[in-house]
Every structure is written in C-alpha cells, then in structure tokens.
Amino acid sequence: MPVFYSRGIPLQEINAFSGRLKVISIILAIVILILIGRAAYLQIYDGSYYAELANNNRIRLIPAMAPRGMFYDRNGKLLVENRPGFTVSLLPLTEPIKPEVITRLSALIKVPEDEIRDKVEGHTGFDPIRIKQDVTADVVSIIEEQKEDYPGVVIEVQPIRNYTLKQMGAHTFGYVSEINDAELEKKKDEGYKTGDIIGKFGIEKIYDKVLRGENGGEQVEVDVGGKPVRILGRKEPIAGNDLVLTIDKDLQEAAEKAVDEQLAAIHADAAAAVVMNPQTGEVLAMVSRPAFDPNLFAHGISAKDWNVINKNPHHPMDNKAITGEYPPGSTFKIVTGTAALTEEVVSPTEKIFDSGRHWLIPKTNSSGEALGWIDFTQALAHSDNVYFYEMGNRLGIDRLEKYARMFGLGKPTGIDLPYEADGLVANRRYKELNFDDGEWYLSETFDAAIGQGLNLVTPLQAAMVMGEIAADGKRYKPHVVSKILDTNGNALQEIQPELLSTLDVPEKNIRLIQEGLHKVTTIGTAASNFRGFPVDIAGKTGTAENSQGRDHGWFVAYGPFDNPNIVVAVIVEQGGFGSQSAVPIGRKILEAAFGIGPYAPEARAAAKEAEEKAQQAKAAADAAKKKN
C-alpha cells in the first residue's frame, strides 16, 4: 500500500495525532466547564456558608462567665457570694499551644504538665481552656509582663464562689467545682460545656440550673498572628437567681459552736444536729462534724488538701444529718409507745412491774436499775427498757413496722439536698433477704421496740418523728430553700409548707406521748439538764449501741411545749449516754432559738466583740513589747 507524506511525516500519523488532540481538547473543555460550574456553585449557592467560615478564621468568641446566684438566710443575711478572681487560661487562636509554653506555665502556676496537656487535648471549639482559678497577683503580673514567653496564655477575670463562713453550713450550702467528663456526658444536652463550673454538693448541686445564670462574652477580631485587633460586639453575662434559705444564720452559728464545744469537752470526733420548725418543715440549722471548707473546691482543690479530707476516718464530706444512719435507741420509744396505745395493747394507767429484767427474755435496763411498778408516761419519762420490751412483746414486729412506716421511717424525707439515706425499719422481709437465718425471733422484736437491732434512722428522720408529735401528728416535708429571687430581687418562686401525712392515731394518744416527753425534761432522764430552764420543753434521750466503739448519744426535743415551733435532734457518735453527750448540745441550741442565756444572739455577739477587743489589745501589747 502506498504511503503518503506531508512535510516528511506520514499522513496516517498526522491523522492519529489530530484525533488525540481533539479528545484532549474536549476533556480540557469539560474540566474547565466543571471548574467554572463549581466556582459558580460555591459563589452563588454556598457563598454565604464559606464567607462565614472565612469570617470565623478572623473572628473569635471569648466567653465571660456569669456569676452564680447568692444565698441569703431567712432574715436577709448574706451567706454565700461571689468575688472577682484571676483565672489562667489557654486561648489557642491561630495555632496550637507550644510544648515549651506548657512547661513554662506548669512551673509558674504549679500545675502538672500532664494535667495541662490532658485539658488541651480534650478541648474542642474556641472557648478558653481554663487551667487554674484564683491565681495570685504576682502570677498575673508575670504573665502580663512576659507575654512573649506565654503566647496563647490569657488572664480571665471571673467570678469566684466565696463561702465567707468557711466551714459553717458547708454540708448544707455545698460547693462548686469544674465539671468532669462523666458529668459532662450526662449534661451535654442541657447546654453544659467543658470548663463550666457546676454545683457538686448540697444546695449548689440541687439548685445548679437556677443558680448558674447565662454566660456572656465578646466577639473579637484577630489578625493573622492571633492577636486581638478590635472588639466587634459584647454580650454582658446575666447573673443567676438568688436563693433565700430557711436557715437562720445566728442559730446555725450557735448550733455549730455548741457541737464543737461539746466534742472538745468529751473528746469525741463526730456529731450531727438538725433544727427545724415542725409546723412548716423549714430547716433552721443543720450541722455535721467533722466539716470541710468549700472554698478549697471553688479554687480547685490541691492534692494535699484533698488527701487531708479523704483520709480523715470520720468522713468530713458526709452530711451526717441526712446520710448518717444510726440505731435510734430510746428515741424510737416514741414510735413504740404510739403503736402500743393505738393498738390498745396497754392502757395509760396500767402499771407494769420492772424488776430490772424482762421475765420472758433476760434483757435488762441500760444501767441495770429496777423502777418497780410504772405506768406509760413514767416509763417514757425514765426511758424504761423493760416496759418497752413488754410493749414489743404485745405488739409483735409486724405492728411495730407498720407504725414506724406511718411515721415516715425507712425512706427519704424528700429534703432538697442530695444523697439522703433511706434509713431502715426492722422487719421480717429484710431479715429473710439479707441473713442466712431468716427466722424472726422474739429477742429481735424486743431490740426493735427500744430502737436497736435492725432499726436505722438519720438525724433528720429523728427530728421528723419528734416534729410529728409536736405538730399533733402532722408531717411536713423538710426544706432548706424558701424563695427563688431574680436579679432584681423579685420572687420567682416561694416554697410553701407541704403536708406529707398525718398520723392515723387518736388525738388522745398523741397527747399522752406529749405528756410523757414533757416529763423527760421535768422528772426524767433530761431533768437535771433542764432544771430552771425558762421555757417548757418536751424531749427524749437515747443511747444507741455501737459495735465499733462507745455507744452513740441521742437527744430530740421540741418547744415551747404548748405551742412548739422548734424541734432539735442531736447525735454524738461514740459519745456515750445521750443525757451526757447530746443533751448539753440540745440545751444550748434551744437557748439560742429562744434568745435566752449565753447562747442568745445578743450574748454571743457581745462575747465575740469582747474577744476581738482582747485580741487587739494583746496584739498591741506584743507589738509595743517587740518595739521596746
């Protein structure tokens, strides 16, 4: 076949090349059309989206934390507030924080490098990474003066929770701290974020959403180096709502002082006290010892401080007033007596002979005494075990259980504080489920009738039982918050008394219980402590056996007897007889509540002023002596 040439190149090759060139041209045209189409799509359809992304590369939102709502006592006295504090934070605006900066910062603020790195690695978004709160002024000065050594490190002025009363009321008020990963996982749908400060305990925890407020912030334009250029907008944070508590600051202070003095006097380590109004359920004071300073947590607790608290064998973090579960001892005779009268297994005038021990089972009185022939009110006044063993014998465990539950025992009271314990009512079913020998014995009924054995109550539950007798059978839900106020002081909510139940017993039987409890303070086990007391009081002492050491001491009381508005419950762990360990605390609290004696607010204020003057005089004398 002949071959044709064009300028020395075969025509076949020229035609093949032209074909390939056309294909490449078509492909290039298609690619150009696709690029033009994509560009048009990005500019027209997605233009606003990408413009926003570009804008975000130069605009940052720097949040400002809202101050939490404050706490006031029932008389308007400030209990918990906020104060300004400096927080060291990392703000990686344009590039990651350099390793050498983390090392330098760790040495300056005494926070381990690993802890800082963990916070950085777990952080998302543009919010500041808060490393340490409430740093001192010298740390602030160093960071501000040496900015080139601390790129990405900023100082935020934030509200710091301030518990001005320190340990006073700590278990009731609670504390705040930075949210952890587990809490964040539970709360992320509620708007919580990494670095948020939340309530961890007490009122702070229960009312966290009410107290938090709404964070604000600044919209800041930054240059390519991440340095802020100008503020584009600002949203002021909105403070959280305030709380008015049922707590009486003066009474709280007096109760804590009374507990501390008694623990020191008898060399005991732990106690709890509850003061409330039986007609409303308002808690006026609540004490648990040992205690802790919630400011340690608000600042970010150190390992050293945490170890001191955590290794204390008496558990300072437990609010023993609502989580401590103790045998109620003879305070339970209120329940047994109510059941015996209502079920008519005994009449008020029937006399039972106390020889010092019961005739069926050789169980005795606590000190081995024998009171002879005694009736109901005498037995209650003198806390006679033999008499109440017999009441248990006549009632049986099932009826004892019925009345204990009628009083509200064996379940939480519903107070607006976290981690409240159930307590325990002695009953057959519990033993069957929890002990190898599930059979119920008469001796166990005897124990239950005097508040031993399987019975357990919290101090708050003990106060509630006494309160029901004081309020003629009515049981009101206990609470520690009375009002929620907005930032202008207007009431958003007022917590009203809530009647939970009324004892299904004849009124005459409640009157007999009241009479017996009144005799406790006039002729009975607490008479010597209340001799000459100007207000008529009803009370009940108790001593609870403790397998771990000395017995626990109990005292419950209410007054004035004719129109009660105060109920007190006190327990001293390993304090021995209640009349010796708990009653002195109860008396001092009642003095403060009724404004009498050295524990009245005016007397304590005068004593405090005198003590301060004495300290000032001593300091002046020491300074003069040193100068000379």
PEWOMO-V884692 format. One record per residue. N is the residue number from 1. RES is the residue in one letter. OMEGA is omega as a letter, one per 30 degrees, with the letter a starting at -180 (none if undefined). Layout:
{{N:RES:OMEGA} {N:RES:OMEGA}}
This chain:
{{1:M:a} {2:P:l} {3:V:a} {4:F:a} {5:Y:l} {6:S:a} {7:R:l} {8:G:a} {9:I:l} {10:P:a} {11:L:l} {12:Q:a} {13:E:l} {14:I:l} {15:N:l} {16:A:a} {17:F:l} {18:S:l} {19:G:a} {20:R:a} {21:L:l} {22:K:l} {23:V:a} {24:I:l} {25:S:l} {26:I:a} {27:I:l} {28:L:l} {29:A:l} {30:I:a} {31:V:l} {32:I:l} {33:L:l} {34:I:a} {35:L:l} {36:I:l} {37:G:l} {38:R:l} {39:A:l} {40:A:l} {41:Y:a} {42:L:a} {43:Q:a} {44:I:a} {45:Y:a} {46:D:a} {47:G:a} {48:S:a} {49:Y:a} {50:Y:l} {51:A:l} {52:E:l} {53:L:l} {54:A:l} {55:N:a} {56:N:l} {57:N:l} {58:R:a} {59:I:l} {60:R:l} {61:L:l} {62:I:a} {63:P:l} {64:A:a} {65:M:l} {66:A:l} {67:P:l} {68:R:l} {69:G:a} {70:M:l} {71:F:l} {72:Y:l} {73:D:a} {74:R:a} {75:N:l} {76:G:l} {77:K:a} {78:L:l} {79:L:a} {80:V:a} {81:E:l} {82:N:l} {83:R:l} {84:P:l} {85:G:a} {86:F:l} {87:T:l} {88:V:a} {89:S:l} {90:L:a} {91:L:a} {92:P:a} {93:L:a} {94:T:a} {95:E:l} {96:P:l} {97:I:a} {98:K:a} {99:P:a} {100:E:l} {101:V:l} {102:I:l} {103:T:a} {104:R:a} {105:L:l} {106:S:l} {107:A:a} {108:L:a} {109:I:l} {110:K:l} {111:V:a} {112:P:a} {113:E:a} {114:D:l} {115:E:l} {116:I:a} {117:R:l} {118:D:l} {119:K:l} {120:V:a} {121:E:a} {122:G:a} {123:H:l} {124:T:l} {125:G:a} {126:F:l} {127:D:l} {128:P:l} {129:I:a} {130:R:a} {131:I:a} {132:K:l} {133:Q:l} {134:D:l} {135:V:a} {136:T:a} {137:A:a} {138:D:l} {139:V:l} {140:V:a} {141:S:a} {142:I:a} {143:I:a} {144:E:a} {145:E:a} {146:Q:a} {147:K:a} {148:E:l} {149:D:a} {150:Y:l} {151:P:a} {152:G:l} {153:V:a} {154:V:l} {155:I:l} {156:E:l} {157:V:a} {158:Q:l} {159:P:l} {160:I:l} {161:R:a} {162:N:l} {163:Y:a} {164:T:a} {165:L:l} {166:K:a} {167:Q:a} {168:M:l} {169:G:a} {170:A:a} {171:H:l} {172:T:a} {173:F:a} {174:G:l} {175:Y:l} {176:V:l} {177:S:a} {178:E:a} {179:I:l} {180:N:a} {181:D:a} {182:A:l} {183:E:a} {184:L:l} {185:E:a} {186:K:a} {187:K:a} {188:K:l} {189:D:a} {190:E:l} {191:G:l} {192:Y:a} {193:K:l} {194:T:l} {195:G:l} {196:D:l} {197:I:a} {198:I:l} {199:G:a} {200:K:a} {201:F:l} {202:G:l} {203:I:a} {204:E:a} {205:K:a} {206:I:a} {207:Y:a} {208:D:a} {209:K:l} {210:V:a} {211:L:a} {212:R:a} {213:G:a} {214:E:a} {215:N:l} {216:G:l} {217:G:l} {218:E:l} {219:Q:a} {220:V:l} {221:E:a} {222:V:l} {223:D:a} {224:V:l} {225:G:l} {226:G:a} {227:K:l} {228:P:a} {229:V:l} {230:R:l} {231:I:a} {232:L:a} {233:G:a} {234:R:l} {235:K:a} {236:E:l} {237:P:l} {238:I:a} {239:A:l} {240:G:l} {241:N:l} {242:D:l} {243:L:l} {244:V:a} {245:L:l} {246:T:a} {247:I:l} {248:D:a} {249:K:a} {250:D:a} {251:L:l} {252:Q:l} {253:E:l} {254:A:a} {255:A:l} {256:E:l} {257:K:l} {258:A:l} {259:V:a} {260:D:l} {261:E:a} {262:Q:l} {263:L:l} {264:A:a} {265:A:a} {266:I:l} {267:H:l} {268:A:a} {269:D:a} {270:A:a} {271:A:l} {272:A:l} {273:A:l} {274:V:l} {275:V:a} {276:M:l} {277:N:a} {278:P:a} {279:Q:a} {280:T:a} {281:G:a} {282:E:l} {283:V:a} {284:L:l} {285:A:l} {286:M:a} {287:V:l} {288:S:l} {289:R:g} {290:P:a} {291:A:l} {292:F:l} {293:D:a} {294:P:l} {295:N:l} {296:L:a} {297:F:a} {298:A:a} {299:H:a} {300:G:a} {301:I:l} {302:S:l} {303:A:a} {304:K:a} {305:D:a} {306:W:l} {307:N:l} {308:V:a} {309:I:a} {310:N:a} {311:K:l} {312:N:a} {313:P:a} {314:H:l} {315:H:a} {316:P:a} {317:M:l} {318:D:l} {319:N:a} {320:K:l} {321:A:a} {322:I:l} {323:T:l} {324:G:l} {325:E:a} {326:Y:l} {327:P:a} {328:P:a} {329:G:a} {330:S:l} {331:T:l} {332:F:l} {333:K:l} {334:I:l} {335:V:a} {336:T:l} {337:G:l} {338:T:l} {339:A:a} {340:A:l} {341:L:a} {342:T:l} {343:E:l} {344:E:l} {345:V:l} {346:V:l} {347:S:a} {348:P:a} {349:T:a} {350:E:l} {351:K:l} {352:I:a} {353:F:l} {354:D:l} {355:S:a} {356:G:l} {357:R:a} {358:H:a} {359:W:l} {360:L:l} {361:I:a} {362:P:l} {363:K:a} {364:T:l} {365:N:a} {366:S:a} {367:S:l} {368:G:a} {369:E:l} {370:A:a} {371:L:l} {372:G:a} {373:W:a} {374:I:l} {375:D:a} {376:F:a} {377:T:l} {378:Q:a} {379:A:l} {380:L:a} {381:A:a} {382:H:l} {383:S:a} {384:D:a} {385:N:a} {386:V:l} {387:Y:a} {388:F:l} {389:Y:a} {390:E:l} {391:M:l} {392:G:l} {393:N:a} {394:R:a} {395:L:a} {396:G:a} {397:I:a} {398:D:l} {399:R:l} {400:L:l} {401:E:a} {402:K:a} {403:Y:l} {404:A:l} {405:R:l} {406:M:l} {407:F:l} {408:G:a} {409:L:l} {410:G:l} {411:K:a} {412:P:l} {413:T:a} {414:G:l} {415:I:a} {416:D:l} {417:L:a} {418:P:l} {419:Y:l} {420:E:a} {421:A:a} {422:D:a} {423:G:a} {424:L:l} {425:V:l} {426:A:a} {427:N:a} {428:R:a} {429:R:a} {430:Y:a} {431:K:l} {432:E:a} {433:L:a} {434:N:a} {435:F:l} {436:D:l} {437:D:a} {438:G:a} {439:E:l} {440:W:a} {441:Y:a} {442:L:l} {443:S:l} {444:E:l} {445:T:l} {446:F:l} {447:D:a} {448:A:a} {449:A:l} {450:I:l} {451:G:l} {452:Q:l} {453:G:a} {454:L:l} {455:N:l} {456:L:l} {457:V:l} {458:T:l} {459:P:l} {460:L:l} {461:Q:l} {462:A:l} {463:A:a} {464:M:l} {465:V:l} {466:M:l} {467:G:l} {468:E:l} {469:I:l} {470:A:a} {471:A:l} {472:D:l} {473:G:a} {474:K:l} {475:R:a} {476:Y:l} {477:K:l} {478:P:l} {479:H:a} {480:V:l} {481:V:a} {482:S:a} {483:K:l} {484:I:a} {485:L:l} {486:D:a} {487:T:l} {488:N:l} {489:G:l} {490:N:a} {491:A:l} {492:L:a} {493:Q:l} {494:E:a} {495:I:a} {496:Q:l} {497:P:a} {498:E:l} {499:L:a} {500:L:a} {501:S:l} {502:T:a} {503:L:l} {504:D:a} {505:V:l} {506:P:a} {507:E:a} {508:K:l} {509:N:l} {510:I:l} {511:R:l} {512:L:l} {513:I:l} {514:Q:a} {515:E:l} {516:G:l} {517:L:l} {518:H:a} {519:K:l} {520:V:a} {521:T:a} {522:T:l} {523:I:a} {524:G:a} {525:T:l} {526:A:a} {527:A:a} {528:S:a} {529:N:a} {530:F:l} {531:R:a} {532:G:l} {533:F:a} {534:P:l} {535:V:l} {536:D:a} {537:I:l} {538:A:a} {539:G:l} {540:K:l} {541:T:l} {542:G:l} {543:T:a} {544:A:l} {545:E:a} {546:N:a} {547:S:a} {548:Q:a} {549:G:l} {550:R:l} {551:D:l} {552:H:l} {553:G:a} {554:W:l} {555:F:l} {556:V:a} {557:A:l} {558:Y:l} {559:G:f} {560:P:a} {561:F:a} {562:D:a} {563:N:a} {564:P:l} {565:N:l} {566:I:l} {567:V:l} {568:V:l} {569:A:a} {570:V:l} {571:I:l} {572:V:l} {573:E:l} {574:Q:l} {575:G:a} {576:G:a} {577:F:a} {578:G:a} {579:S:a} {580:Q:a} {581:S:a} {582:A:a} {583:V:l} {584:P:l} {585:I:a} {586:G:l} {587:R:a} {588:K:l} {589:I:l} {590:L:l} {591:E:a} {592:A:a} {593:A:a} {594:F:l} {595:G:l} {596:I:l} {597:G:a} {598:P:a} {599:Y:l} {600:A:a} {601:P:a} {602:E:a} {603:A:l} {604:R:l} {605:A:l} {606:A:l} {607:A:l} {608:K:l} {609:E:l} {610:A:l} {611:E:l} {612:E:l} {613:K:l} {614:A:l} {615:Q:l} {616:Q:l} {617:A:l} {618:K:l} {619:A:l} {620:A:l} {621:A:l} {622:D:a} {623:A:l} {624:A:l} {625:K:l} {626:K:a} {627:K:l} {628:N:none}}
